[in-house]
Amino acid sequence: MATLSSPSPQQRMIELLYRLAPHEGYTESLLDGVRFMRSNRPLKLTPVLYEPSIVIVCQGRKRGYLGGEVYLYDALHYLVLSVPLPFASETEASPEEPLLAISIRLDMAVVAELVFVLDQADARSAAPPRGMLSTPLDAPMSDATLRLLESLGSPMEAQVLAPNIVREICYRVLVGEQGGSVRAALAQQGQFGRIAKALHRIHAEFAEPLEVGELASEVGMSTAAFHVHFKAVTQTSPLQYIKSTRLHQARLLMIRDGLPAAAAAARVGYESPSQFSREFKRFFGRPPGEEVREMKASLVLLPPAQAAGMAQPH
């Protein structure tokens, strides 16, 4: 008598995500810092801003574009961002095969504990650290992801098991291809780590006046050296990075909180609403009102209480 074959780990992950992410956009999981992503349609190239995170796509395909490079993340590759980065992203999906993914925010307290345990001489990438990397999804990472999804279907397992599985996933990143970047960003040592420190200040104080010379001085660099190393990590200049961060945050305020353009502009540090509108249209390709309508039609975003902080549409 013929026997039915068991579903593959990827098939099992897809089945779980159909249940865990029943709607388009983001769905919060039972564990803080972990959320599910779903898109039932292709999403054209659009500017996005990701926080330091691990994004694992189980079905569908996304491409990130940064500095002339293309970063693929699909069922065979996951994305790691060791620093907050604005870039452009597009999604391949359909109603028959929605994009299904899980996003794990990098908890630097957990990462710090793991770095302390790891031998500092081990698991460091020989290549220069990078802010974003697409990495092949190997069997141990796939297995850990499946176990995480299974645990997030149960409130008790989400409380007892899921945090340890997230810790395991972070460990596998640290000993993998992108481990050196994450560790450098955490330690804030070396040129990459210093730039990471400046990036975190920009994201914490984006609405305040930010002088490039002051940022450079704070991380112990000359202004010229700061420009060079900043562009090596982010593929853009400090001023452009600050501007894009403010524009992303303003877009989020308009979508999430319903603020009008002028109020959002003031909230993120713009003194001139007309300048904000010009720069917003130049950056996103549409005026604020049109962009907000399109984004609301394309994505179901988190409610305000859940989307606080750096929640950006992926």
C-alpha positions in Angstrom: 0.0 0.0 0.0 1.4 3.4 -1.0 2.3 5.7 1.9 2.0 9.5 1.8 5.3 11.3 2.0 5.7 13.9 4.8 5.8 17.5 3.8 9.2 19.1 3.4 10.4 21.6 6.0 9.6 24.4 3.6 6.1 23.1 2.8 5.5 22.9 6.6 6.7 26.5 7.1 4.4 27.7 4.3 1.4 25.8 5.9 2.2 27.4 9.3 2.5 30.9 7.8 -0.8 30.7 6.0 -2.4 30.3 9.5 -0.1 32.7 11.4 -0.4 35.4 8.7 -4.0 35.2 7.5 -4.1 38.8 6.2 -1.9 41.0 4.0 0.7 43.2 5.6 2.1 42.6 9.0 0.8 40.3 11.7 2.3 40.5 15.2 3.4 37.2 16.6 3.0 36.0 20.2 6.6 37.0 20.8 7.8 40.6 20.9 10.2 41.5 18.0 8.9 38.7 15.7 6.2 39.4 13.1 4.9 37.8 10.0 4.7 39.3 6.5 2.3 38.5 3.8 1.6 40.0 0.4 -1.0 38.5 -2.0 0.2 40.7 -4.9 3.4 41.9 -6.4 4.7 45.2 -5.0 6.6 47.4 -7.3 10.0 49.0 -6.4 9.5 51.3 -3.5 11.8 53.0 -0.9 11.8 51.1 2.4 13.6 51.4 5.7 14.6 48.2 7.6 15.7 48.1 11.2 18.5 45.7 12.2 16.8 42.4 11.6 16.7 38.9 10.0 14.1 38.4 7.3 13.3 34.8 6.2 11.1 34.4 3.2 9.4 31.0 3.0 7.3 31.6 -0.2 7.6 34.3 -2.9 10.6 36.5 -3.6 11.9 39.9 -2.6 14.7 41.9 -4.0 16.5 44.7 -2.3 18.5 47.4 -4.2 21.3 49.3 -2.5 24.2 51.1 -4.0 24.0 49.3 -7.4 23.8 45.8 -5.8 20.8 43.5 -5.8 20.0 41.4 -2.7 17.7 38.4 -3.2 15.8 37.0 -0.3 13.6 34.0 -1.1 13.1 30.4 0.0 16.8 29.8 -0.5 18.2 33.1 0.9 17.6 35.1 4.0 18.4 38.8 4.6 20.4 40.2 7.5 20.7 43.9 8.3 23.2 44.7 11.0 22.4 48.4 10.9 19.2 50.4 10.0 19.3 51.0 6.3 17.0 52.7 3.7 17.0 51.0 0.3 14.6 50.1 -2.4 12.6 46.8 -2.4 10.2 44.9 -4.8 8.1 41.9 -4.1 7.1 38.9 -6.4 3.8 37.4 -5.2 0.4 36.4 -6.4 -3.0 35.4 -4.9 -2.1 31.8 -5.7 1.4 32.0 -4.1 1.5 34.9 -1.6 4.7 36.2 -0.2 5.0 34.6 3.2 7.9 35.6 5.5 9.0 36.1 9.1 10.9 39.1 10.4 13.0 38.9 13.5 14.3 42.1 15.1 17.8 41.8 16.2 17.7 42.2 20.0 21.1 43.6 20.8 21.0 42.4 24.4 20.6 38.8 23.2 23.3 39.4 20.6 25.7 40.9 23.3 25.2 37.8 25.5 26.1 35.5 22.6 29.1 37.6 21.6 30.4 37.3 25.1 30.0 33.6 25.0 31.6 33.1 21.6 35.3 33.1 21.4 36.2 36.5 19.9 38.7 34.8 17.6 36.1 32.5 16.0 33.3 33.0 13.5 34.5 36.4 12.3 33.9 37.2 8.6 37.2 37.7 6.8 35.5 40.1 4.4 34.8 43.7 5.4 31.6 44.0 7.4 28.5 45.1 5.5 25.2 46.7 6.5 23.1 44.2 4.5 23.7 40.7 3.2 21.7 38.0 1.5 22.8 34.7 2.9 22.0 31.1 1.7 19.4 29.4 4.0 21.2 26.3 5.2 19.6 23.3 7.0 20.3 24.4 10.6 18.8 27.8 10.0 15.8 26.3 8.1 15.2 23.8 11.0 15.4 26.6 13.6 12.9 28.7 11.6 10.5 25.8 11.3 10.6 25.2 15.1 10.1 28.9 15.8 7.0 29.0 13.6 5.6 25.9 15.3 6.2 27.4 18.7 4.5 30.6 17.8 1.2 28.8 17.2 0.9 28.1 21.0 0.8 30.8 23.7 2.6 28.6 26.1 5.3 27.5 23.7 5.7 31.1 22.5 6.5 32.0 26.0 8.7 29.1 27.0 10.3 27.9 23.8 10.3 30.7 21.2 12.8 33.1 22.9 15.4 30.3 23.0 14.8 29.5 19.3 15.2 33.2 18.4 18.5 33.1 20.4 19.6 30.1 18.4 18.8 31.9 15.1 20.8 34.9 16.3 23.7 32.6 17.1 23.6 31.1 13.7 23.8 34.5 12.2 26.7 35.4 14.4 28.7 32.4 13.4 27.7 32.7 9.7 28.7 34.9 6.8 27.2 38.1 8.3 28.4 37.5 11.9 31.3 39.9 11.6 29.1 42.8 10.7 26.6 42.2 13.5 29.4 41.9 16.0 31.1 45.0 14.8 27.9 47.0 14.9 27.3 45.8 18.5 30.8 46.6 19.7 30.8 50.0 18.0 34.5 49.4 17.4 36.4 49.8 14.1 35.2 51.9 11.3 32.0 49.9 10.7 31.1 49.9 14.4 31.6 53.7 14.6 29.3 54.3 11.7 26.8 52.0 13.3 26.9 54.1 16.4 26.2 57.2 14.3 23.3 55.5 12.5 21.7 54.6 15.8 21.9 58.2 17.0 20.3 59.4 13.7 17.4 57.0 14.2 17.0 58.0 17.8 17.1 61.7 17.2 16.0 62.2 13.6 13.7 65.1 14.4 16.5 67.0 16.1 19.1 69.2 14.2 21.9 66.8 13.2 25.2 68.2 12.1 27.5 65.9 10.1 30.6 67.4 11.7 29.2 66.7 15.2 28.3 63.1 14.3 31.8 62.6 13.0 33.4 64.0 16.1 31.2 61.9 18.4 32.6 58.7 16.8 36.2 59.9 16.7 36.5 60.6 13.0 37.3 63.6 10.8 34.5 64.8 8.7 36.2 63.7 5.5 36.8 60.2 6.9 33.3 60.0 8.3 31.9 60.7 4.8 34.0 58.0 3.2 33.2 55.3 5.8 29.6 56.3 6.1 29.1 55.8 2.3 30.9 52.4 2.4 28.3 51.1 4.9 25.1 52.8 3.7 25.9 53.5 0.0 24.8 57.1 0.5 26.0 60.4 2.1 25.2 61.3 5.7 22.9 64.2 4.6 21.0 62.0 2.2 20.7 59.3 4.9 19.3 61.8 7.4 16.9 63.1 4.9 15.7 59.6 3.8 15.2 58.6 7.5 13.0 61.7 8.1 11.0 61.1 5.0 10.4 57.5 5.9 9.3 58.4 9.4 7.0 61.1 8.1 5.4 58.6 5.7 4.9 56.2 8.5 3.2 58.9 10.7 0.9 59.8 7.9 -0.1 56.2 7.2 -0.1 54.9 10.7 -1.4 57.9 12.7 -3.3 59.7 10.0 -1.3 62.9 10.4 -1.6 65.5 7.5 1.6 66.2 5.6 2.4 69.5 7.3 2.1 68.0 10.8 4.2 65.0 9.9 6.8 67.3 8.4 7.0 69.3 11.6 7.2 66.1 13.7 10.3 64.8 11.8 12.1 68.1 11.9 11.1 70.0 8.8 10.5 73.8 9.2 9.1 74.3 5.7 6.1 72.2 4.6 6.7 73.2 1.0 10.3 72.0 1.2 9.0 68.7 2.8 6.5 68.2 0.0 9.1 68.8 -2.7 11.6 66.4 -1.2 9.0 63.8 -0.4 7.8 63.7 -4.0 11.4 63.6 -5.3 12.2 60.7 -3.0 9.0 58.6 -3.2 7.9 59.6 -6.7 4.5 60.8 -5.6 3.2 63.7 -3.5 2.5 62.8 0.2 -1.3 62.4 -0.2 -1.1 60.2 -3.2 1.7 58.1 -1.6 -0.3 57.6 1.6 -3.4 56.5 -0.4 -1.4 54.0 -2.4 0.4 52.6 0.6 -2.8 52.1 2.5 -4.3 50.3 -0.5 -1.2 48.0 -0.8 -0.4 47.2 2.8 -2.2 46.6 6.0 0.0 48.2 8.6 0.2 47.6 12.3 -2.0 49.6 14.6 -0.3 52.6 16.4 0.5 50.8 19.6 2.2 47.9 17.9 3.9 50.0 15.2 5.7 52.3 17.5 9.4 52.8 17.0 10.9 51.7 13.8 8.1 49.7 12.2 8.4 50.3 8.5 6.7 48.5 5.6 9.1 45.8 4.4 
